[in-house]
Amino acid sequence: MKQLATDWHSRHRPLGGGILYANSVTSNQIWRFGIDRSGLIGTITPLTLAQPLKSADGFRLIRANGFLLAENAAGRLDEVSIARRLFHA
């Protein structure tokens, strides 16, 4: 996962630091990547899910800490809110 984030970073170096969220369709997980002011990947945090995901795919930002997430195997589209310590779908 760190290599994936590093590859992303090499193409999309953010200015001033921030957070990157990523998901995996095969492992049904979501991670938060801390990005420092120099643009380097720092802490990688797996997010705690309120419910299991089924082929989580198509993860798109719609507002600050709000995403749409397509679950292929479930045939559903979730509106996702990410809080400091809990993922809500």
N, C-alpha and C positions, 0 to 999 in steps of 0.2 A: 504494500500500500504506500509506503514511503517513496518508493521508486515512481509510482504513478503520480504522486503529488509533485515530486521533483521534476518529472517530465512536463507536467502541466505548468509548473512554475517557470521552466525555461522558455515556454511560449507566451505566457500571460503574466509576466512579472508585475504584481500590483505595486502601486506607489503608496508608501506610508503605512504599510502593514494592513492587517485585517483578518478575515476568516474566510475559508473556503469549505463548502460542504460538498460531499461526494457520496454516492451510493453504489452498491454492487448488485446487479441483477442475479448473480449466481449465489452469493452468500446472504442476500436479503438484509444487508446492514447499511447503516448510514454513519459517516464519520465527520467530525469537525477538525479542520486543520488550522492551527494558528499560524499566521504569517507575520514575521517581525518587520520592523521598519525598513530593513535592508532587502525585504522580499524573500527571505529564506523561510522554509517550512520549519516550524517549531513543533509544538505539541500536537499529537494526533490523538483525538478522543473518540472512541466508539460511543454513539449515542444510545441511550436506553430507550427502547421502543415500548409504547403503551399497548401495542398489539403486534403479533407477528405479521411480516410482510410476505407476499407471494409474488416472486419475480419482479421486485421493485425496479422500475425502469422509467425513463422520461421524467427526470427530477428538475423542475424549472422554478426559478424565483419569480414570485408575483408581487411581493412587498417585503419590507424589512422583516426577516425571520419567518416569512410565509412562503410556502412552496406548493406547487401542484406535483403530485407523484402518481404516475401510472403504475398499476400492479397488473402485469400481463396475465399471470395465472389466475388471478381473482376476477379479471375483467372489470376492474373498477379504477376510478380516478379519485384520489384523496386530496383534500386540502390539508396541508401539514403546517403546524406551528412548532417552531423550535424555541424552547425556553432554555434557561441556563443549564438545568439539570435533567430535563424531561422532554421527550419527543411525544407529541400528541398527533394522532391521525384521526 
